[in-house]
Amino acid sequence: MSKTRLALWGAGGALLAAWLSSAAGTTPGAVPSPPPGGGPTPSPQTAPTPVERIDLDREVARMAAYLERAPRPRPVVRNPFTLAPQRPAAAVSGGRVAVPDGWAPSPVSASPDAPLRLSLAGVATDETPSGPRRTAILSVEGQVLLARVGDEVSGRYHVQRIDEDGVELFDPGRQTSFRLALP
């Protein structure tokens, strides 16, 4: 440490000590003593007059009236956490199912032999004491699906292996395997 730096530290410490000692000698709310020589004495703090109190009461009443007529938040018209409207429930009466008006059943799904729109969106890895445990993040017909080794995907494929960059699926109906790689 240079002498200049040491001198600056010493001067800063002395200023800090002087400031703290001057603050320790005063009491909060004390009226300062009159200056020597008989100058004018400062007037002590006075309590608020009743006129000031009346003005405060009037302001409180004015603010309360404003809050009475202030605009209110609009009611919630949608739930931001839902992605599609819920399908109305069908009523069962006398053995018959009554479907509400305006609801149409979903279109007939494709045959089981038709290929699915299936893609690999990602691979997640959890570190375990027995080694890494991977989860495939698949997109099946526009829906997200999480699968691990041994899981069944869409009731049609079985997950055989998951690597860092892909997943291997087995189709038991056709007795074939295929691999999906990360894009």
ChimeraX attribute file (.defattr): number of C-alpha atoms within 10 A of each C-alpha:
attribute: neighborCount
match mode: 1-to-1
recipient: residues
	/A:1	5
	/A:2	6
	/A:3	8
	/A:4	9
	/A:5	10
	/A:6	11
	/A:7	11
	/A:8	11
	/A:9	12
	/A:10	12
	/A:11	12
	/A:12	12
	/A:13	12
	/A:14	12
	/A:15	12
	/A:16	11
	/A:17	11
	/A:18	12
	/A:19	11
	/A:20	11
	/A:21	11
	/A:22	9
	/A:23	10
	/A:24	9
	/A:25	7
	/A:26	10
	/A:27	9
	/A:28	6
	/A:29	7
	/A:30	8
	/A:31	11
	/A:32	11
	/A:33	8
	/A:34	11
	/A:35	10
	/A:36	6
	/A:37	6
	/A:38	7
	/A:39	8
	/A:40	8
	/A:41	10
	/A:42	11
	/A:43	7
	/A:44	9
	/A:45	8
	/A:46	6
	/A:47	6
	/A:48	8
	/A:49	8
	/A:50	9
	/A:51	8
	/A:52	10
	/A:53	11
	/A:54	11
	/A:55	11
	/A:56	12
	/A:57	10
	/A:58	12
	/A:59	12
	/A:60	12
	/A:61	12
	/A:62	11
	/A:63	10
	/A:64	12
	/A:65	11
	/A:66	11
	/A:67	11
	/A:68	9
	/A:69	8
	/A:70	9
	/A:71	8
	/A:72	8
	/A:73	6
	/A:74	6
	/A:75	6
	/A:76	7
	/A:77	6
	/A:78	8
	/A:79	9
	/A:80	7
	/A:81	6
	/A:82	8
	/A:83	7
	/A:84	7
	/A:85	8
	/A:86	7
	/A:87	10
	/A:88	11
	/A:89	9
	/A:90	12
	/A:91	10
	/A:92	10
	/A:93	8
	/A:94	5
	/A:95	6
	/A:96	9
	/A:97	10
	/A:98	11
	/A:99	14
	/A:100	12
	/A:101	7
	/A:102	6
	/A:103	10
	/A:104	9
	/A:105	7
	/A:106	6
	/A:107	6
	/A:108	6
	/A:109	7
	/A:110	9
	/A:111	7
	/A:112	10
	/A:113	9
	/A:114	8
	/A:115	8
	/A:116	12
	/A:117	10
	/A:118	15
	/A:119	18
	/A:120	20
	/A:121	16
	/A:122	18
	/A:123	20
	/A:124	14
	/A:125	14
	/A:126	9
	/A:127	9
	/A:128	8
	/A:129	6
	/A:130	6
	/A:131	9
	/A:132	11
	/A:133	14
	/A:134	19
	/A:135	20
	/A:136	25
	/A:137	18
	/A:138	21
	/A:139	16
	/A:140	15
	/A:141	11
	/A:142	10
	/A:143	9
	/A:144	13
	/A:145	15
	/A:146	14
	/A:147	19
	/A:148	20
	/A:149	17
	/A:150	12
	/A:151	14
	/A:152	16
	/A:153	19
	/A:154	12
	/A:155	9
	/A:156	14
	/A:157	19
	/A:158	20
	/A:159	20
	/A:160	17
	/A:161	16
	/A:162	22
	/A:163	13
	/A:164	14
	/A:165	13
	/A:166	18
	/A:167	27
	/A:168	18
	/A:169	23
	/A:170	19
	/A:171	16
	/A:172	11
	/A:173	10
	/A:174	8
	/A:175	7
	/A:176	10
	/A:177	14
	/A:178	12
	/A:179	15
	/A:180	16
	/A:181	15
	/A:182	13
	/A:183	9
